[in-house]
Every structure is written in C-alpha cells, then in structure tokens.
Amino acid sequence: MRNVGVPVLGLTWYSLIDQVDWNIGLARKEGTVNGCGLFDPDRNPRPVAEAYRKLLREYGNITIVPHGELFEQTSRPATLKVDM
C-alpha cells in the first residue's frame, strides 16, 4: 500500500481476544463467544494469530516516522546522526 502512496503507519487487529455477545450488540447477557480475536477466551491462539505474526515479522521493522532510522531514543539531548 505504501508503494502506491497510501500512508500506512502501522498494523492493528481488533480484538486481542474473542468478543462475547457482540452478535446481539451486547443487548443482553447470553455468553455467546464471537470468534474474532487473535486468541480465544482461554488464551489459545486462533489461526489468524499466526497470520498476524507473519505480517509483523515482514513489516514490523517499518518505522512510523519517515526516515526515523536517523534518530534514536536516549536520555541525551536530541541530535541528528547524519549531516544536513
């Protein structure tokens, strides 16, 4: 997406664990588990968890700040690592 100009800043998945009773908009308490999370209520990963892990491995090194590799987090005053 970035190659065609879409400003992708990160990846997220909602939700971490399955939702309960979202199929009825939380109108009443039925206890129906909606399997949409990365993990089930017992913290077992769903198949999508591995797919998401692969995305993070492939694209997780992309910085949010363009050319952010020029900077580092430190307690020292901010300085550029390259000459301008």
Secondary structure by P-SEA (a helix, b strand, c coil): ccccccccccccccccbbbcccccccccccccccccccccccccccaaaaaaaaaaaacccccccccccccccccccccccccc
